[in-house]
């Protein structure tokens, strides 16, 4: 499927996040969670974590995110894990999408990892 829209790699992170969330909802991703990590990272603004029910579902979810983004003129900076399908990462710069099988998601627990707030040193 091709699009007549010009490529717009400068869409705000919120718009890319909305596109990715919509793509995941289309194929019934399990428990999608978006994390605003702007205060924690200078590398990306948002992490989007979702699960699929099988390797095929994980691959299909990631592919749908890519197709919807491409249709909106957004190209990924990189894609990892699409061959295996246990954990597929799609990097759009301001938004990084993680689609995982439930056991992998539970093991790495990215939601907890990225929700830890930086602690300030105690005054002595």
Backbone as CSV, one residue per row, in Angstrom:
resi,resn,N_x,N_y,N_z,CA_x,CA_y,CA_z,C_x,C_y,C_z
1,UNK,0.844,-1.176,0.000,0.000,0.000,0.000,0.884,1.231,0.000
2,UNK,0.704,2.106,-0.954,1.496,3.320,-1.007,0.625,4.496,-0.639
3,UNK,1.271,5.562,-0.226,0.551,6.749,0.180,1.004,7.916,-0.677
4,UNK,0.072,8.797,-1.028,0.415,9.995,-1.767,0.821,11.121,-0.838
5,UNK,0.794,10.856,0.463,1.192,11.866,1.422,2.704,12.007,1.440
6,UNK,3.195,13.228,1.595,4.639,13.384,1.702,5.123,12.828,3.032
7,UNK,6.348,12.343,3.059,6.912,11.839,4.306,7.048,12.994,5.285
8,UNK,6.618,12.792,6.508,6.706,13.826,7.536,7.325,13.219,8.780
9,UNK,8.639,13.140,8.772,9.342,12.571,9.915,9.376,13.534,11.088
10,UNK,8.782,14.724,10.929,8.799,15.710,11.992,7.466,15.827,12.717
11,UNK,6.629,14.799,12.599,5.392,14.794,13.372,5.751,14.806,14.847
12,UNK,4.978,15.517,15.650,5.265,15.501,17.088,5.107,14.096,17.664
13,UNK,5.830,13.831,18.732,5.781,12.521,19.369,4.378,12.093,19.734
14,UNK,3.555,13.050,20.169,2.179,12.720,20.552,1.398,12.170,19.358
15,UNK,1.641,12.721,18.164,0.938,12.257,16.964,1.396,10.857,16.577
16,UNK,2.689,10.607,16.660,3.226,9.275,16.350,2.712,8.266,17.366
17,UNK,2.658,8.667,18.624,2.125,7.800,19.680,0.669,7.442,19.396
18,UNK,-0.127,8.405,18.972,-1.535,8.149,18.659,-1.670,7.187,17.477
19,UNK,-0.832,7.344,16.476,-0.849,6.447,15.315,-0.531,5.020,15.760
20,UNK,0.502,4.878,16.584,0.915,3.551,17.044,-0.160,2.918,17.928
21,UNK,-0.753,3.692,18.819,-1.822,3.165,19.676,-3.011,2.694,18.846
22,UNK,-3.364,3.466,17.818,-4.461,3.098,16.936,-4.146,1.792,16.200
23,UNK,-2.912,1.666,15.726,-2.501,0.452,15.006,-2.555,-0.770,15.915
24,UNK,-2.151,-0.610,17.163,-2.193,-1.721,18.111,-3.638,-2.092,18.451
25,UNK,-4.483,-1.093,18.593,-5.896,-1.352,18.905,-6.585,-2.090,17.761
26,UNK,-6.205,-1.771,16.520,-6.805,-2.431,15.354,-6.683,-3.943,15.418
27,UNK,-5.546,-4.424,15.913,-5.305,-5.867,15.946,-5.387,-6.443,17.363
28,UNK,-6.044,-5.707,18.243,-6.340,-6.189,19.592,-5.100,-6.545,20.419
29,UNK,-4.163,-5.604,20.480,-2.996,-5.782,21.345,-3.461,-5.896,22.794
30,UNK,-2.728,-6.660,23.570,-3.052,-6.838,24.977,-2.361,-5.774,25.817
31,UNK,-3.125,-5.130,26.673,-2.627,-4.187,27.671,-1.618,-3.168,27.139
32,UNK,-1.967,-2.372,26.137,-1.024,-1.335,25.693,-0.874,-0.257,26.762
33,UNK,0.371,0.125,27.014,0.681,1.138,28.013,1.659,2.128,27.391
34,UNK,1.336,3.412,27.480,2.277,4.431,27.010,2.914,5.096,28.219
35,UNK,4.205,5.290,28.124,4.971,5.894,29.213,5.621,7.169,28.714
36,UNK,5.396,8.260,29.409,6.048,9.531,29.104,7.385,9.539,29.849
37,UNK,8.474,9.398,29.111,9.798,9.294,29.738,10.659,10.527,29.465
38,UNK,10.018,11.636,29.095,10.780,12.858,28.780,11.632,13.318,29.951
39,UNK,11.144,13.147,31.173,11.907,13.577,32.347,13.013,12.591,32.705
40,UNK,12.966,11.381,32.134,13.924,10.335,32.478,14.963,10.068,31.401
41,UNK,14.701,10.487,30.166,15.573,10.130,29.062,15.692,11.262,28.057
42,UNK,16.884,11.427,27.522,17.069,12.392,26.439,17.035,11.676,25.084
43,UNK,16.866,10.367,25.097,16.894,9.560,23.879,15.520,9.515,23.211
44,UNK,14.465,9.409,23.984,13.107,9.311,23.448,12.141,10.009,24.388
45,UNK,10.963,10.313,23.874,9.941,10.971,24.694,8.913,9.996,25.254
46,UNK,8.555,8.991,24.438,7.511,8.055,24.846,7.920,6.624,24.555
47,UNK,7.562,5.739,25.476,7.672,4.304,25.256,6.252,3.767,25.193
48,UNK,6.017,2.903,24.247,4.723,2.246,24.120,4.979,0.759,24.219
49,UNK,4.372,0.123,25.215,4.576,-1.293,25.470,3.237,-2.004,25.327
50,UNK,3.239,-3.107,24.571,2.020,-3.894,24.386,2.405,-5.354,24.228
51,UNK,1.429,-6.230,24.402,1.667,-7.662,24.252,0.812,-8.231,23.134
52,UNK,1.311,-9.335,22.585,0.564,-10.134,21.628,0.410,-11.527,22.196
53,UNK,-0.506,-12.301,21.642,-0.807,-13.617,22.189,0.116,-14.719,21.684
54,UNK,0.852,-14.457,20.608,1.739,-15.455,20.010,2.802,-14.725,19.200
55,UNK,3.784,-15.466,18.704,4.810,-14.822,17.869,4.166,-14.208,16.630
56,UNK,3.220,-14.900,16.047,2.526,-14.370,14.859,1.787,-13.080,15.190
57,UNK,1.120,-13.040,16.341,0.382,-11.844,16.746,1.341,-10.691,17.005
58,UNK,2.453,-10.947,17.684,3.449,-9.911,17.954,3.971,-9.329,16.642
59,UNK,4.319,-10.205,15.699,4.814,-9.743,14.396,3.751,-8.926,13.665
60,UNK,2.506,-9.389,13.698,1.414,-8.683,13.019,1.161,-7.314,13.638
61,UNK,1.216,-7.240,14.959,1.036,-5.958,15.636,2.117,-4.966,15.217
62,UNK,3.366,-5.410,15.245,4.478,-4.523,14.858,4.351,-4.107,13.394
63,UNK,3.979,-5.037,12.536,3.810,-4.729,11.108,2.691,-3.717,10.899
64,UNK,1.608,-3.832,11.655,0.510,-2.878,11.531,0.934,-1.481,11.992
65,UNK,1.739,-1.418,13.050,2.280,-0.125,13.494,3.110,0.489,12.366
66,UNK,3.963,-0.314,11.752,4.783,0.181,10.648,3.934,0.655,9.477
67,UNK,2.919,-0.114,9.102,2.073,0.249,7.966,1.297,1.538,8.226
68,UNK,0.724,1.677,9.423,-0.031,2.894,9.750,0.889,4.105,9.816
69,UNK,2.085,3.920,10.352,3.037,5.029,10.412,3.451,5.440,9.002
70,UNK,3.744,4.460,8.168,4.141,4.751,6.792,3.024,5.486,6.057
71,UNK,1.786,5.068,6.266,0.646,5.728,5.632,0.519,7.181,6.076
72,UNK,1.038,7.489,7.266,1.016,8.858,7.781,2.301,9.610,7.452
73,UNK,3.188,8.949,6.728,4.428,9.602,6.330,5.537,9.524,7.355
74,UNK,5.419,8.619,8.308,6.432,8.483,9.357,7.238,7.221,9.101
75,UNK,8.540,7.363,9.061,9.423,6.219,8.835,10.163,5.873,10.124
76,UNK,10.334,4.597,10.398,11.076,4.207,11.608,12.577,4.429,11.425
77,UNK,13.240,4.695,12.522,14.702,4.774,12.506,15.310,3.389,12.529
78,UNK,14.588,2.444,13.131,15.077,1.075,13.212,14.000,0.124,13.692
79,UNK,14.205,-1.143,13.344,13.290,-2.212,13.753,14.161,-3.381,14.188
80,UNK,13.841,-3.964,15.324,14.594,-5.108,15.839,13.632,-6.205,16.263
81,UNK,14.017,-7.454,16.047,13.291,-8.595,16.565,12.153,-9.114,15.717
82,UNK,11.957,-8.566,14.517,10.815,-8.981,13.717,10.919,-10.417,13.208
83,UNK,12.098,-10.956,13.117,12.236,-12.352,12.666,11.758,-13.344,13.713
84,UNK,12.158,-13.122,14.956,11.832,-14.065,16.023,10.402,-13.869,16.523
85,UNK,10.011,-12.628,16.760,8.645,-12.346,17.174,8.363,-12.482,18.652
86,UNK,9.408,-12.619,19.455,9.204,-12.661,20.897,9.109,-11.243,21.458
87,UNK,9.926,-10.334,20.887,9.947,-8.933,21.277,10.345,-8.146,20.043
88,UNK,9.437,-7.349,19.542,9.733,-6.507,18.383,9.766,-5.060,18.856
89,UNK,10.844,-4.374,18.528,11.024,-2.972,18.882,10.985,-2.157,17.598
90,UNK,10.173,-1.118,17.593,10.098,-0.198,16.457,10.444,1.187,16.989
91,UNK,11.532,1.754,16.477,12.047,3.032,16.956,11.671,4.142,15.978
92,UNK,10.847,5.071,16.439,10.476,6.237,15.645,11.183,7.495,16.146
93,UNK,12.174,7.345,16.985,12.869,8.508,17.534,12.188,8.976,18.805
94,UNK,11.168,9.825,18.656,10.448,10.336,19.829,9.567,9.291,20.488
95,UNK,9.268,8.219,19.759,8.425,7.144,20.277,9.110,5.817,19.965
96,UNK,9.235,4.983,20.982,9.771,3.635,20.792,8.683,2.653,21.192
97,UNK,8.309,1.793,20.235,7.236,0.825,20.447,7.842,-0.542,20.745
98,UNK,7.408,-1.160,21.837,7.834,-2.507,22.225,6.608,-3.409,22.181
99,UNK,6.639,-4.422,21.317,5.553,-5.404,21.265,6.159,-6.740,21.667
100,UNK,5.618,-7.340,22.731,6.223,-8.537,23.312,5.187,-9.615,23.587
101,UNK,5.699,-10.826,23.718,4.869,-11.894,24.242,4.744,-11.661,25.751
102,UNK,3.641,-12.098,26.351,3.415,-11.823,27.774,4.553,-12.267,28.707
103,UNK,5.137,-13.431,28.475,6.215,-13.895,29.363,7.438,-12.987,29.269
104,UNK,7.757,-12.540,28.070,8.889,-11.629,27.875,8.607,-10.290,28.527
105,UNK,7.393,-9.814,28.359,7.015,-8.537,28.965,7.094,-8.606,30.481
106,UNK,6.619,-9.694,31.035,6.668,-9.868,32.477,8.108,-9.937,32.987
107,UNK,8.954,-10.641,32.249,10.346,-10.805,32.666,11.099,-9.466,32.676
108,UNK,10.966,-8.693,31.620,11.706,-7.427,31.518,11.016,-6.274,32.236
109,UNK,9.711,-6.330,32.399,8.937,-5.375,33.188,9.339,-3.917,32.918
110,UNK,9.293,-3.527,31.644,9.706,-2.180,31.251,8.879,-1.089,31.920
111,UNK,7.610,-1.352,32.160,6.774,-0.342,32.803,7.326,0.031,34.175
112,UNK,7.718,-0.963,34.948,8.276,-0.681,36.276,9.652,-0.046,36.148
113,UNK,10.461,-0.552,35.251,11.811,-0.036,35.065,11.803,1.451,34.730
114,UNK,10.918,1.868,33.829,10.892,3.253,33.382,10.044,4.156,34.262
115,UNK,9.321,3.596,35.210,8.521,4.447,36.090,9.276,4.822,37.361
116,UNK,10.462,4.261,37.545,11.265,4.588,38.729,11.738,6.022,38.615
117,UNK,11.387,6.803,39.582,11.802,8.209,39.583,13.204,8.341,40.153
118,UNK,13.955,9.246,39.593,15.307,9.491,40.091,15.202,9.982,41.534
119,UNK,16.015,9.437,42.402,15.979,9.851,43.799,17.043,10.907,44.043
120,UNK,16.719,11.814,44.897,17.650,12.872,45.256,18.498,12.408,46.440
121,UNK,19.768,12.756,46.451,20.607,12.367,47.600,20.051,12.976,48.892
122,UNK,20.142,12.216,49.944,19.677,12.677,51.245,20.687,13.668,51.828
123,UNK,20.162,14.685,52.471,21.021,15.643,53.180,21.480,15.007,54.480
124,UNK,22.737,15.151,54.777,23.275,14.554,56.011,23.426,15.606,57.063
